[in-house]
Amino acid sequence: METHDDSLDDFERRAITLDGATKTVYVAGAGPAVIVMAEMPGISPHVARFARWVRDAGFTVYMPSLFGRDGAYPDAEQGLAVLERACVSAEFRALAANESSPVTHWLRALARLAHEQCGGPGVGAIGMCFTGNFALTMMLEPSMLAPVLCQPSLPMNDPSGLEIAPGELAGVRDRLEREDLTVLGYRFEGDRFCTAARFAAYRTALGDRFVARVLPTDAASPDPPPFFARVVGCAHSVVTAHLVDAAGEPTVAARDEILSFFAHRLSP
């Protein structure tokens, strides 16, 4: 993987206004829509690489800019500054269990718009790290059919907490049961931000509708970008910074399972 910024010039840059808020969204591909939400510290080259894999699998990718400098290689100091700003932003609930981040309302509207624009049975979404739980909350939007939670890390101060309001969680659970849908979740065994306790809480909340995948710590790339090496400091980013792009690797198997999940749920 290159160690410089990604120009993102193979994506169309759109300014999308929903619910009175305008955000930049990078769009590419054709087919049913999949919303790719970046991890900290933003749309890095590794996040863009994953979005391209989704695009090349036959989907229209919508990649919203939620924090950080778009396309930036994850530097430790700059990345930490982005994290600190996001933790006090009104859009996120970084430190509060049993609350949903306000930005999820905008993301649900984006899912609705993407479905209108792309057609098909519905929309998929994947959140990572800071955005990891957002795809679950987005299940309150009827067009959302395929939620993936990669190393969901909020709330940061409660390892067994869930970043979703109880009433919304009940609504999601009811919909999963009613429509026979599932949620995929991924983490590394040694992740100190997305712990075994958090996955246990998902299992308690969602039952068999939560399908957990726990990868061994030694399956993570030993040479991630500086932000992940110095600030994160553990095996964490399953399909981006810690993915080992080689045949037979557990992280590649996880990536391929996610793409198959999208294809299964979103194929006409």
Beta strands, then each sheet from edge to edge (+ up, - down):
strand 1: 12-18
strand 2: 21-29
strand 3: 33-36
strand 4: 60-64
strand 5: 123-128
strand 6: 144-150
strand 7: 183-188
strand 8: 210-215
sheet 1: 1+ 2- 4+ 3+ 5+ 6+ 7+ 8+
end
